[in-house]
């Protein structure tokens, strides 16, 4: 029988022995050297941190390493880099770098007649999600994955913290696809992860040219649900210029639940049903970055059926080890009838 020691158990064992050693330091300083309370407290606390901190740092970096998606290489697909203009400053074009991937089997591509636009998360690039989108290429889908402004080969377009601009860029990419001679007759589907999910919902929900939307780990109300109690995330956002307290109008544009709720009031019930039923929401219960309350609020506003919701118990914000279920459930949704 193999006994697997979880990280929490390892942490508990470490804390237990760390406390014993810290108490020993306290006892030596108090009873042998006769030090008062404050020096004993400082020395024992310092001892605890010196022992505990390196292990916690190691576990954090180990999580980052094992959460990564290993690069894949396939032989039977074509890939091209396109640059799409999204802005112009002093007559100088600012272009988003996009990766367009398709199968070499043209009959399969023509039969599927669909393009999936992939919008990545805050710190990812257009290649980061290849483990998710390459299986769709094998089935005949054309993939358009792009570097959002401030990332990858779109680094000079702007700052990655310009979330409103990211939404505008997404809308311009949809327009570019609609006007492209080789792509404009294909069914358009969109998939967004994290900030990419916010971008896709806010920039695409009211766009009738989009046939299906998949939002994975999407926030609902930006200002209310931003993970302010996650020190690491908030420090990262602060250092990268992310607005932590946007004004009302900006927050409305960055909050899918608010924006979708307002759209609902302006359209007919029939149109609302069409728009909402083409959305699939996916979330992990143990997501500590964008917590489950966001999934619940978005689901309530959209009022979508159970078949349009997927909750996975584990995987966190990165959906570690959820790749198979993500691809399988996404494929089922993309090939289903929205009505």
N, C-alpha and C positions, 0 to 999 in steps of 0.2 A: 504494500500500500504506500502511495506517495502522498506525503503531507505538504500542502502548499501553504506557505506563510504569506499572508496578504501584507500590503504596505502598512495598513492600519495596525496590524498586530506587531509588525516590526517597530512601528513608531511607539506603540505602548511599551514594548520591552525596553526600547532605548530610553524612554522617559523614566521608567521604573529604576533602571540602573543609574541613570543620570542623577536622579533625585537622591539615591543612596550616596553617591559619590559627593554630591553637593552638600548633603547633611554631614558627611564626614569632614569636609573642609570647614563647615560651620563649627563643628564640635572641636576640631583641632585649634581653630582660632579663638574660640571662646574659652575653652577649658585649659588649654596648654599655654597659649600666648596671652590670655586675659584681655582680648580685644573687646570693645563695646559692641552694641547691637549693629550700628550702621556699617562699620568695616566688615563685620561678619556677613551681613546681608549682601553687601556689594561683592565680596569675594566669592561667596557661594553662588550668587546669581551669575556672575561672570563665568565661573566654572561650568555651570549648567549650559550657558549659551555657547561656550567654546566647544563643548562636546556635541551639543545637539545641532547647531547651525550647519556644520559641514554635511551632515547626513541629509538635512532638509534641502540644502542646495543640490546635492547629488540626486535626490529623488525628483526634484523639479526638472532638472536637465534631462534626467532619464525619461520622464513623461514626454517632454518635448521631442526627444529622439524617437521614442516608440510611437508617437502620434503621427509621425510623418508618413506621407504616402510615397513609397518607393517608385522611382521612374520606370515607365514601361517603354518598350520598343516593339513596334509592329512593322511588318514588311508590306502589308497589302493595303496601305492607305496613302493618300496624298495630303500634303499640308502646304499651305501658302500663308505668307504674311501680307496683310493688307493694312493700310493706314487710312483712318477715317477722320476727316477734319471735323473738329467739334468747337473750335474757337479760332479767333484771329486777333492778334495783338500787334499793333503797328505794322499792319499788312503782312505779318509773319504767321503762317499757318501753325496751329497747334493740333496735332493729330494723335488719335488713340491707336496704339498698335494692337492688331487683332490677328488671331491665329484661326485659319479656316481649315478644317480637317474633314476629309470625306473618303469613303471607300473607293478603291480602284474599280470595283464592280459597278459600272455605270447603270446597268439595268436595275440593280438593287437600289441604287440611289434614286433613280427615276421612279421606281415603284413606291418607295417610301415617301418621296416628294415632301420632305420636312427638314427644317433647320432648327436646331436648338441653340439659343444664345445663352452662354454661361457667364454669370456675373459673380466674381469671387468675393471673398471676405476682405477684411481690413488690411491684413498683412500678407495676403497671398498674391500670386501672379497668374497669368493666363494658363500657365502649364501646371499649376499646383493641383488642379482637380482632374488631371488626365485619367487617374484611376477610376473616376466616376464617369467621365464622358467618352472614353475610348470604346467601351463596350457598345455604346449606341452607334458609333461609327461602323462597327462590325455588322450592325443590323441595317445599315443603309441611311442612317440619319447624317445630315451635314451638321458639323459643329462649328459655331463661331464663339471662341473664347477670347476675351480681350483683357489687356492690362488696364485697370482703372487708372485715372489720373494720379500721379504721384507714386506709381508702382511700376516695376519692370521697365519695359521699353517705352512706357508712357510717363516716365518720371518727370520729364520737363514740361508736361502739359499743365501741371498744377500741383497742389498739395493733396495728399491722400485724405486729409481731414476736411476737404471741401465736399461735404456730403450732398449739399444741394446741387452743386456742379456735377457731381457723379450721376445724379438723377437726370439732369439735362443731357449729359453725355450719352446715357442709356437711351433716351428718347431719340437722339440723333442717330444712334446706331440702328435702331429699329427703322427709322426713316431711310437710312442708307440701304438696308436690306430690301426694303419695299421698292426702292428705285433701281436696284442692281439688276441688270438684264439676266444674269444667270441664277439669281436667287428670288426674284420678286414674285414668282408663281408658286413658291413653296409655302407650305403651312409653317407658320412661325410659332415656336414654343420657347419659353424662357424659364431658366432655372437660376435661382439666386441663393447664395449661402451667406448667412449673417448680415453684414452691412449690404451685401449683394442682394439678399432677400428683401431688405428694406427698399433698396433701389428698384428692384423689379416690381414690387407691389405698388410703391408710390408713383413710379414712372410708367407702369404698364397696365394697371388695373382698368383704367378707363379707355385703353387703346383697343379698339375692336379688331385691329389687324392681328392681334395676338390670339392664338387658338388655345394655348394652355400655359398656365403659370404654376411653377413649383417653388414654394418658398420654404427653405430649410433653415431652422434656427432664426426665425424673424422676430425682431422686436415689435412691440405694438404701439406703445406711447413712449417716444424717445426720451423726453425730459423726465417723465415719472419713473421709467424702468431702466434707465442707464445704470449699470452696475457700480454705483458709487461706493459700496461697501467692500468691493474687491480692490484692495490697495494696489496690487500689481497692474490690473487693467486700467484703473483710473490714473496711475502714474504714467503708464504708457500713453494713454489718451492725452494727458496734460502736456507731456513732452513733445507730442506730435501735433499739438495745436487743435485738438478736437474740442468743440464747444460743449461745455458741460451743462450750461444753463442757457439754452437758446430762448429767444423771445417767442411770444405766442405764435406769430405768423410763421416763423421759421420752424417751430416745433410742430405745427400743423402739417407742414409739407414733409416733415421727417417722420411722421407717425402714421403708419398704415391704418391703424384702427380709427383714428380721427378722420383721416382723409377719406377712407372708404365709407365711413358713416355719413359724411357730408355728401358724397356722390350719391348715396342711396336715396337721399331726400330729393334729389333733382331729376331722377330718371323714373321711368315706368317700372312697374313690378315685373313685367315680362322681360325687359332689358336687364333689370337687376338680377333676375334668376340666371340669365345667360352669362353675365359677367362673373357672378360669384361661383357658379358651378364649374367654372373652368380653372379654379384655384385648388391646389393640393398643399396642405400645410404639414410639415414634418418637424418633429421636435424630440429631444431626449429629456426624460424626466430629471436626470441628474446634471442638466446643463447649468453650470454655475455662473456663466457669463450672461446669457440671455435666459432668464428663468422661465419656468413653466407658465407663470401668470401671463406672459406675453402670448403664448400659444392659445391659452384659454380666452384671452381678450380678443385676439384676432378671429378665433373660431366663432365667438359669440356675435361679433359684428357681421361677419360674412354669413353666418347662419348656414354653414355648409353641412351636408350629410356626413355620416361616419365614414363613408367610402372615400371622402376627400380629406380625411385626417389620419395621420399616422403618428403614434406616440411610441417611442422606443425607450425601454427602461434604462438602458445604459448607453455609454458612448460619449457623454458630455457634449460640449459645444463643437468639438471637432468630429464627432460621430466616429470615434475610434472603434475599429472592427465592425462598423455597420455598413461597410461598402456594399456587400451583397444585397442586403435588404433595401438600401437606398436605390440601387440600380433596379432591382426587381420591382419595387413598388412604384418607382418613377415610370418605368416602362409600361406597367399595367395601366397607369393613369393616362399616359400619353397616347396609348392605343385604345382607350375606352371612349365611349360616347359621353359627352358632357351633360347631356340632357337626362 
